[in-house]
Amino acid sequence: MPSPKDIHGWILDEEVRDMRAYVKIQKVKWQTYGCTIMADGWTGPTRLSIINIMVYCGGSAVFLKSIDASDKIKSAEYLFGILSEVIEQV
């Protein structure tokens, strides 16, 4: 097993590089085949409210980002704004 120091160093750097390459390949598939943008949210016992955004295409899901929505009212307008930004980004 690698030590925490190893993971923080070269192993983490290598994993980040590999994941960026994987996401780049997936983005090409999004353009070719289309994709589905998914949102999932939860509120923890401390009232921390998180919205996770993922993109699904061809059997693979890619985590795109996480939004802290603790101080927001999750209205249709708010969610529309988030998804509109994500659609433009994708």
Secondary structure, DSSP 8 states (H G I E B T S, - for coil): ---HHHIIIIIHHHHHHHHHHHHHHHHHHHHHH--EEEEEEEE-TT--EEEEEEEEETTEEEEEEEEE-TTS---HHHHHHHHHHHHHH-
